[in-house]
């Protein structure tokens, strides 16, 4: 199998590549809008692939959802209540103002 190299087509491609920057410079607005459109398409593809499609694969079936029994729930509520009491108790202490002169 013998390949024929068409020199005319190669010259046309090289000439197009040489004139490509001038072509872009003459049609800046069209080039800019086209590049923004391509960027939006590429970012949409990445978003769909890495955000939307992942949700389909990693959803927890209803049978595997965590459940709490009454004892665990009561212990959690008791711990929260103890923390809330400690926070409320810390609010009652009065600290002296160090920036005012001492009163005699």
N, CA, C and O atoms as a GROMACS GRO file, in nm:
protein
  416
    1UNK      N    1   0.085  -0.117   0.000
    1UNK     CA    2   0.000   0.000   0.000
    1UNK      C    3   0.090   0.124   0.000
    1UNK      O    4   0.173   0.143   0.089
    2UNK      N    5   0.072   0.205  -0.100
    2UNK     CA    6   0.157   0.322  -0.116
    2UNK      C    7   0.073   0.447  -0.094
    2UNK      O    8  -0.034   0.465  -0.153
    3UNK      N    9   0.125   0.532  -0.008
    3UNK     CA   10   0.055   0.658   0.020
    3UNK      C   11   0.106   0.767  -0.071
    3UNK      O   12   0.227   0.782  -0.092
    4UNK      N   13   0.013   0.842  -0.125
    4UNK     CA   14   0.051   0.957  -0.207
    4UNK      C   15   0.041   1.082  -0.121
    4UNK      O   16  -0.062   1.107  -0.058
    5UNK      N   17   0.143   1.158  -0.118
    5UNK     CA   18   0.145   1.282  -0.042
    5UNK      C   19   0.111   1.395  -0.139
    5UNK      O   20   0.183   1.420  -0.236
    6UNK      N   21   0.003   1.460  -0.111
    6UNK     CA   22  -0.040   1.571  -0.194
    6UNK      C   23   0.023   1.699  -0.140
    6UNK      O   24  -0.017   1.749  -0.035
    7UNK      N   25   0.122   1.751  -0.210
    7UNK     CA   26   0.195   1.869  -0.164
    7UNK      C   27   0.108   1.994  -0.164
    7UNK      O   28   0.130   2.084  -0.084
    8UNK      N   29   0.013   2.000  -0.251
    8UNK     CA   30  -0.075   2.118  -0.257
    8UNK      C   31  -0.159   2.129  -0.130
    8UNK      O   32  -0.175   2.238  -0.074
    9UNK      N   33  -0.213   2.016  -0.083
    9UNK     CA   34  -0.292   2.019   0.039
    9UNK      C   35  -0.207   2.055   0.160
    9UNK      O   36  -0.252   2.128   0.248
   10UNK      N   37  -0.084   2.005   0.162
   10UNK     CA   38   0.006   2.038   0.274
   10UNK      C   39   0.038   2.187   0.272
   10UNK      O   40   0.040   2.251   0.377
   11UNK      N   41   0.063   2.243   0.154
   11UNK     CA   42   0.092   2.387   0.143
   11UNK      C   43  -0.029   2.469   0.187
   11UNK      O   44  -0.013   2.573   0.252
   12UNK      N   45  -0.149   2.424   0.151
   12UNK     CA   46  -0.270   2.496   0.193
   12UNK      C   47  -0.285   2.493   0.345
   12UNK      O   48  -0.322   2.594   0.404
   13UNK      N   49  -0.257   2.380   0.407
   13UNK     CA   50  -0.267   2.369   0.554
   13UNK      C   51  -0.164   2.458   0.622
   13UNK      O   52  -0.195   2.525   0.720
   14UNK      N   53  -0.041   2.459   0.571
   14UNK     CA   54   0.065   2.542   0.630
   14UNK      C   55   0.030   2.689   0.612
   14UNK      O   56   0.051   2.769   0.703
   15UNK      N   57  -0.022   2.726   0.497
   15UNK     CA   58  -0.061   2.864   0.472
   15UNK      C   59  -0.176   2.905   0.564
   15UNK      O   60  -0.178   3.018   0.614
   16UNK      N   61  -0.271   2.814   0.586
   16UNK     CA   62  -0.381   2.844   0.677
   16UNK      C   63  -0.328   2.865   0.819
   16UNK      O   64  -0.371   2.958   0.888
   17UNK      N   65  -0.236   2.780   0.864
   17UNK     CA   66  -0.180   2.794   0.998
   17UNK      C   67  -0.099   2.923   1.012
   17UNK      O   68  -0.097   2.984   1.119
   18UNK      N   69  -0.033   2.966   0.905
   18UNK     CA   70   0.041   3.093   0.910
   18UNK      C   71  -0.053   3.211   0.917
   18UNK      O   72  -0.023   3.310   0.984
   19UNK      N   73  -0.167   3.202   0.849
   19UNK     CA   74  -0.262   3.314   0.846
   19UNK      C   75  -0.366   3.307   0.958
   19UNK      O   76  -0.447   3.399   0.972
   20UNK      N   77  -0.364   3.202   1.037
   20UNK     CA   78  -0.463   3.187   1.144
   20UNK      C   79  -0.461   3.301   1.245
   20UNK      O   80  -0.568   3.350   1.281
   21UNK      N   81  -0.346   3.346   1.294
   21UNK     CA   82  -0.347   3.460   1.387
   21UNK      C   83  -0.409   3.586   1.326
   21UNK      O   84  -0.478   3.661   1.395
   22UNK      N   85  -0.385   3.610   1.197
   22UNK     CA   86  -0.445   3.726   1.132
   22UNK      C   87  -0.597   3.710   1.122
   22UNK      O   88  -0.672   3.806   1.138
   23UNK      N   89  -0.639   3.588   1.096
   23UNK     CA   90  -0.782   3.560   1.088
   23UNK      C   91  -0.850   3.586   1.223
   23UNK      O   92  -0.959   3.642   1.228
   24UNK      N   93  -0.785   3.543   1.330
   24UNK     CA   94  -0.839   3.568   1.464
   24UNK      C   95  -0.842   3.718   1.492
   24UNK      O   96  -0.940   3.770   1.545
   25UNK      N   97  -0.734   3.787   1.458
   25UNK     CA   98  -0.726   3.931   1.483
   25UNK      C   99  -0.831   4.010   1.406
   25UNK      O  100  -0.879   4.112   1.457
   26UNK      N  101  -0.867   3.968   1.290
   26UNK     CA  102  -0.967   4.040   1.211
   26UNK      C  103  -1.109   4.013   1.262
   26UNK      O  104  -1.197   4.096   1.243
   27UNK      N  105  -1.130   3.899   1.324
   27UNK     CA  106  -1.263   3.863   1.374
   27UNK      C  107  -1.257   3.838   1.525
   27UNK      O  108  -1.291   3.729   1.571
   28UNK      N  109  -1.216   3.937   1.600
   28UNK     CA  110  -1.195   3.921   1.743
   28UNK      C  111  -1.326   3.891   1.816
   28UNK      O  112  -1.332   3.800   1.899
   29UNK      N  113  -1.430   3.965   1.785
   29UNK     CA  114  -1.556   3.946   1.857
   29UNK      C  115  -1.612   3.806   1.835
   29UNK      O  116  -1.655   3.740   1.930
   30UNK      N  117  -1.612   3.762   1.711
   30UNK     CA  118  -1.662   3.627   1.680
   30UNK      C  119  -1.579   3.521   1.750
   30UNK      O  120  -1.633   3.424   1.805
   31UNK      N  121  -1.448   3.539   1.749
   31UNK     CA  122  -1.358   3.444   1.816
   31UNK      C  123  -1.385   3.442   1.966
   31UNK      O  124  -1.390   3.335   2.026
   32UNK      N  125  -1.401   3.560   2.026
   32UNK     CA  126  -1.425   3.571   2.169
   32UNK      C  127  -1.556   3.504   2.208
   32UNK      O  128  -1.561   3.429   2.306
   33UNK      N  129  -1.661   3.529   2.135
   33UNK     CA  130  -1.792   3.468   2.164
   33UNK      C  131  -1.784   3.317   2.147
   33UNK      O  132  -1.842   3.242   2.226
   34UNK      N  133  -1.715   3.272   2.045
   34UNK     CA  134  -1.700   3.128   2.022
   34UNK      C  135  -1.623   3.062   2.137
   34UNK      O  136  -1.661   2.954   2.182
   35UNK      N  137  -1.517   3.126   2.183
   35UNK     CA  138  -1.439   3.069   2.293
   35UNK      C  139  -1.519   3.065   2.423
   35UNK      O  140  -1.508   2.969   2.499
   36UNK      N  141  -1.599   3.167   2.449
   36UNK     CA  142  -1.684   3.166   2.569
   36UNK      C  143  -1.786   3.053   2.559
   36UNK      O  144  -1.811   2.983   2.657
   37UNK      N  145  -1.845   3.035   2.443
   37UNK     CA  146  -1.942   2.927   2.422
   37UNK      C  147  -1.876   2.791   2.443
   37UNK      O  148  -1.936   2.704   2.507
   38UNK      N  149  -1.757   2.772   2.391
   38UNK     CA  150  -1.686   2.645   2.410
   38UNK      C  151  -1.653   2.623   2.557
   38UNK      O  152  -1.665   2.511   2.607
   39UNK      N  153  -1.612   2.729   2.627
   39UNK     CA  154  -1.581   2.717   2.770
   39UNK      C  155  -1.706   2.680   2.850
   39UNK      O  156  -1.698   2.599   2.942
   40UNK      N  157  -1.818   2.738   2.816
   40UNK     CA  158  -1.944   2.704   2.885
   40UNK      C  159  -1.981   2.558   2.859
   40UNK      O  160  -2.025   2.488   2.951
   41UNK      N  161  -1.964   2.512   2.738
   41UNK     CA  162  -1.994   2.371   2.707
   41UNK      C  163  -1.904   2.276   2.785
   41UNK      O  164  -1.951   2.177   2.841
   42UNK      N  165  -1.775   2.306   2.789
   42UNK     CA  166  -1.682   2.219   2.860
   42UNK      C  167  -1.712   2.219   3.010
   42UNK      O  168  -1.712   2.113   3.072
   43UNK      N  169  -1.739   2.336   3.068
   43UNK     CA  170  -1.770   2.342   3.211
   43UNK      C  171  -1.901   2.270   3.242
   43UNK      O  172  -1.915   2.210   3.348
   44UNK      N  173  -1.998   2.277   3.151
   44UNK     CA  174  -2.123   2.204   3.171
   44UNK      C  175  -2.099   2.054   3.170
   44UNK      O  176  -2.157   1.982   3.250
   45UNK      N  177  -2.016   2.008   3.080
   45UNK     CA  178  -1.985   1.864   3.077
   45UNK      C  179  -1.917   1.818   3.205
   45UNK      O  180  -1.952   1.713   3.259
   46UNK      N  181  -1.821   1.897   3.256
   46UNK     CA  182  -1.756   1.861   3.382
   46UNK      C  183  -1.855   1.863   3.497
   46UNK      O  184  -1.851   1.775   3.583
   47UNK      N  185  -1.944   1.962   3.500
   47UNK     CA  186  -2.044   1.971   3.607
   47UNK      C  187  -2.136   1.849   3.606
   47UNK      O  188  -2.163   1.790   3.710
   48UNK      N  189  -2.182   1.814   3.489
   48UNK     CA  190  -2.272   1.698   3.480
   48UNK      C  191  -2.199   1.570   3.521
   48UNK      O  192  -2.255   1.485   3.590
   49UNK      N  193  -2.074   1.558   3.478
   49UNK     CA  194  -2.001   1.435   3.507
   49UNK      C  195  -1.965   1.422   3.653
   49UNK      O  196  -1.980   1.314   3.711
   50UNK      N  197  -1.917   1.530   3.716
   50UNK     CA  198  -1.864   1.519   3.851
   50UNK      C  199  -1.961   1.561   3.960
   50UNK      O  200  -1.930   1.541   4.078
   51UNK      N  201  -2.076   1.617   3.928
   51UNK     CA  202  -2.171   1.656   4.032
   51UNK      C  203  -2.302   1.580   4.018
   51UNK      O  204  -2.346   1.516   4.113
   52UNK      N  205  -2.362   1.587   3.904
   52UNK     CA  206  -2.496   1.530   3.888
   52UNK      C  207  -2.490   1.378   3.880
   52UNK      O  208  -2.571   1.310   3.944
   53UNK      N  209  -2.399   1.323   3.804
   53UNK     CA  210  -2.394   1.178   3.788
   53UNK      C  211  -2.347   1.107   3.914
   53UNK      O  212  -2.382   0.991   3.937
   54UNK      N  213  -2.268   1.175   3.997
   54UNK     CA  214  -2.222   1.115   4.122
   54UNK      C  215  -2.339   1.093   4.216
   54UNK      O  216  -2.340   0.994   4.290
   55UNK      N  217  -2.438   1.183   4.216
   55UNK     CA  218  -2.554   1.166   4.303
   55UNK      C  219  -2.628   1.037   4.272
   55UNK      O  220  -2.685   0.976   4.363
   56UNK      N  221  -2.629   0.995   4.150
   56UNK     CA  222  -2.699   0.870   4.115
   56UNK      C  223  -2.629   0.748   4.175
   56UNK      O  224  -2.695   0.652   4.214
   57UNK      N  225  -2.497   0.752   4.182
   57UNK     CA  226  -2.422   0.635   4.226
   57UNK      C  227  -2.413   0.625   4.378
   57UNK      O  228  -2.407   0.514   4.431
   58UNK      N  229  -2.412   0.736   4.449
   58UNK     CA  230  -2.386   0.734   4.592
   58UNK      C  231  -2.507   0.764   4.679
   58UNK      O  232  -2.491   0.808   4.793
   59UNK      N  233  -2.625   0.741   4.630
   59UNK     CA  234  -2.744   0.758   4.713
   59UNK      C  235  -2.758   0.639   4.806
   59UNK      O  236  -2.738   0.524   4.767
   60UNK      N  237  -2.794   0.669   4.932
   60UNK     CA  238  -2.811   0.564   5.031
   60UNK      C  239  -2.951   0.507   5.017
   60UNK      O  240  -3.049   0.582   5.018
   61UNK      N  241  -2.962   0.376   5.004
   61UNK     CA  242  -3.096   0.317   4.997
   61UNK      C  243  -3.167   0.335   5.131
   61UNK      O  244  -3.102   0.342   5.235
   62UNK      N  245  -3.300   0.342   5.129
   62UNK     CA  246  -3.375   0.365   5.253
   62UNK      C  247  -3.351   0.260   5.361
   62UNK      O  248  -3.368   0.290   5.479
   63UNK      N  249  -3.314   0.140   5.324
   63UNK     CA  250  -3.293   0.035   5.424
   63UNK      C  251  -3.165   0.059   5.504
   63UNK      O  252  -3.151   0.006   5.614
   64UNK      N  253  -3.070   0.139   5.452
   64UNK     CA  254  -2.944   0.163   5.520
   64UNK      C  255  -2.940   0.296   5.594
   64UNK      O  256  -2.834   0.335   5.643
   65UNK      N  257  -3.050   0.367   5.602
   65UNK     CA  258  -3.050   0.494   5.672
   65UNK      C  259  -3.030   0.471   5.821
   65UNK      O  260  -3.083   0.375   5.877
   66UNK      N  261  -2.953   0.557   5.888
   66UNK     CA  262  -2.929   0.538   6.030
   66UNK      C  263  -3.056   0.564   6.112
   66UNK      O  264  -3.135   0.653   6.080
   67UNK      N  265  -3.073   0.487   6.216
   67UNK     CA  266  -3.188   0.505   6.305
   67UNK      C  267  -3.137   0.521   6.447
   67UNK      O  268  -3.034   0.465   6.483
   68UNK      N  269  -3.209   0.599   6.527
   68UNK     CA  270  -3.173   0.622   6.666
   68UNK      C  271  -3.277   0.558   6.755
   68UNK      O  272  -3.398   0.571   6.731
   69UNK      N  273  -3.230   0.490   6.857
   69UNK     CA  274  -3.327   0.438   6.953
   69UNK      C  275  -3.350   0.544   7.061
   69UNK      O  276  -3.282   0.646   7.063
   70UNK      N  277  -3.443   0.519   7.150
   70UNK     CA  278  -3.484   0.618   7.250
   70UNK      C  279  -3.372   0.649   7.348
   70UNK      O  280  -3.354   0.765   7.386
   71UNK      N  281  -3.296   0.549   7.392
   71UNK     CA  282  -3.189   0.572   7.489
   71UNK      C  283  -3.080   0.662   7.431
   71UNK      O  284  -3.032   0.753   7.498
   72UNK      N  285  -3.044   0.637   7.307
   72UNK     CA  286  -2.941   0.718   7.243
   72UNK      C  287  -2.989   0.861   7.226
   72UNK      O  288  -2.914   0.956   7.249
   73UNK      N  289  -3.113   0.878   7.186
   73UNK     CA  290  -3.168   1.011   7.167
   73UNK      C  291  -3.175   1.086   7.299
   73UNK      O  292  -3.145   1.206   7.303
   74UNK      N  293  -3.214   1.020   7.407
   74UNK     CA  294  -3.220   1.085   7.538
   74UNK      C  295  -3.081   1.125   7.586
   74UNK      O  296  -3.065   1.232   7.645
   75UNK      N  297  -2.981   1.040   7.562
   75UNK     CA  298  -2.844   1.075   7.605
   75UNK      C  299  -2.791   1.194   7.525
   75UNK      O  300  -2.721   1.279   7.580
   76UNK      N  301  -2.824   1.202   7.398
   76UNK     CA  302  -2.780   1.316   7.317
   76UNK      C  303  -2.847   1.443   7.366
   76UNK      O  304  -2.782   1.546   7.380
   77UNK      N  305  -2.978   1.438   7.392
   77UNK     CA  306  -3.049   1.556   7.441
   77UNK      C  307  -2.998   1.598   7.578
   77UNK      O  308  -2.989   1.718   7.605
   78UNK      N  309  -2.964   1.503   7.664
   78UNK     CA  310  -2.910   1.536   7.796
   78UNK      C  311  -2.775   1.605   7.784
   78UNK      O  312  -2.747   1.701   7.855
   79UNK      N  313  -2.690   1.555   7.694
   79UNK     CA  314  -2.560   1.617   7.672
   79UNK      C  315  -2.576   1.759   7.620
   79UNK      O  316  -2.504   1.850   7.665
   80UNK      N  317  -2.666   1.780   7.528
   80UNK     CA  318  -2.690   1.916   7.477
   80UNK      C  319  -2.741   2.008   7.586
   80UNK      O  320  -2.702   2.125   7.594
   81UNK      N  321  -2.826   1.956   7.671
   81UNK     CA  322  -2.880   2.038   7.779
   81UNK      C  323  -2.769   2.076   7.878
   81UNK      O  324  -2.766   2.189   7.927
   82UNK      N  325  -2.679   1.982   7.908
   82UNK     CA  326  -2.567   2.012   7.997
   82UNK      C  327  -2.477   2.119   7.936
   82UNK      O  328  -2.434   2.210   8.006
   83UNK      N  329  -2.448   2.109   7.809
   83UNK     CA  330  -2.365   2.210   7.743
   83UNK      C  331  -2.434   2.346   7.743
   83UNK      O  332  -2.369   2.448   7.765
   84UNK      N  333  -2.564   2.347   7.719
   84UNK     CA  334  -2.638   2.472   7.720
   84UNK      C  335  -2.636   2.535   7.859
   84UNK      O  336  -2.623   2.657   7.872
   85UNK      N  337  -2.649   2.453   7.964
   85UNK     CA  338  -2.642   2.505   8.101
   85UNK      C  339  -2.506   2.565   8.130
   85UNK      O  340  -2.496   2.670   8.193
   86UNK      N  341  -2.399   2.499   8.085
   86UNK     CA  342  -2.264   2.554   8.106
   86UNK      C  343  -2.246   2.686   8.032
   86UNK      O  344  -2.185   2.779   8.084
   87UNK      N  345  -2.299   2.695   7.911
   87UNK     CA  346  -2.288   2.820   7.836
   87UNK      C  347  -2.368   2.932   7.903
   87UNK      O  348  -2.323   3.046   7.908
   88UNK      N  349  -2.486   2.899   7.953
   88UNK     CA  350  -2.566   3.000   8.021
   88UNK      C  351  -2.500   3.044   8.151
   88UNK      O  352  -2.509   3.161   8.188
   89UNK      N  353  -2.434   2.953   8.223
   89UNK     CA  354  -2.365   2.986   8.347
   89UNK      C  355  -2.243   3.073   8.324
   89UNK      O  356  -2.207   3.153   8.411
   90UNK      N  357  -2.178   3.061   8.211
   90UNK     CA  358  -2.059   3.141   8.182
   90UNK      C  359  -2.096   3.286   8.156
   90UNK      O  360  -2.010   3.374   8.164
   91UNK      N  361  -2.220   3.311   8.124
   91UNK     CA  362  -2.263   3.447   8.093
   91UNK      C  363  -2.284   3.532   8.218
   91UNK      O  364  -2.291   3.655   8.207
   92UNK      N  365  -2.294   3.471   8.336
   92UNK     CA  366  -2.330   3.546   8.456
   92UNK      C  367  -2.210   3.610   8.525
   92UNK      O  368  -2.230   3.698   8.609
   93UNK      N  369  -2.089   3.572   8.495
   93UNK     CA  370  -1.972   3.629   8.561
   93UNK      C  371  -1.944   3.769   8.506
   93UNK      O  372  -1.948   3.792   8.386
   94UNK      N  373  -1.915   3.862   8.599
   94UNK     CA  374  -1.888   4.000   8.560
   94UNK      C  375  -1.738   4.021   8.565
   94UNK      O  376  -1.673   3.994   8.666
   95UNK      N  377  -1.682   4.068   8.456
   95UNK     CA  378  -1.539   4.094   8.448
   95UNK      C  379  -1.514   4.243   8.463
   95UNK      O  380  -1.593   4.324   8.414
   96UNK      N  381  -1.404   4.282   8.531
   96UNK     CA  382  -1.376   4.425   8.546
   96UNK      C  383  -1.327   4.486   8.415
   96UNK      O  384  -1.264   4.418   8.334
   97UNK      N  385  -1.356   4.613   8.396
   97UNK     CA  386  -1.311   4.683   8.277
   97UNK      C  387  -1.169   4.732   8.301
   97UNK      O  388  -1.148   4.818   8.386
   98UNK      N  389  -1.073   4.682   8.230
   98UNK     CA  390  -0.932   4.715   8.250
   98UNK      C  391  -0.895   4.850   8.192
   98UNK      O  392  -0.787   4.902   8.221
   99UNK      N  393  -0.980   4.908   8.110
   99UNK     CA  394  -0.945   5.031   8.042
   99UNK      C  395  -0.993   5.156   8.115
   99UNK      O  396  -0.955   5.267   8.078
  100UNK      N  397  -1.076   5.140   8.216
  100UNK     CA  398  -1.120   5.254   8.295
  100UNK      C  399  -1.024   5.273   8.413
  100UNK      O  400  -0.971   5.176   8.466
  101UNK      N  401  -1.002   5.399   8.456
  101UNK     CA  402  -0.914   5.419   8.573
  101UNK      C  403  -0.979   5.363   8.699
  101UNK      O  404  -1.101   5.355   8.710
  102UNK      N  405  -0.894   5.324   8.793
  102UNK     CA  406  -0.943   5.266   8.917
  102UNK      C  407  -1.017   5.370   8.998
  102UNK      O  408  -0.971   5.483   9.012
  103UNK      N  409  -1.129   5.331   9.052
  103UNK     CA  410  -1.202   5.423   9.138
  103UNK      C  411  -1.160   5.400   9.283
  103UNK      O  412  -1.137   5.287   9.326
  104UNK      N  413  -1.151   5.513   9.357
  104UNK     CA  414  -1.104   5.500   9.496
  104UNK      C  415  -1.216   5.496   9.593
  104UNK      O  416  -1.192   5.486   9.714
   0.00000   0.00000   0.00000
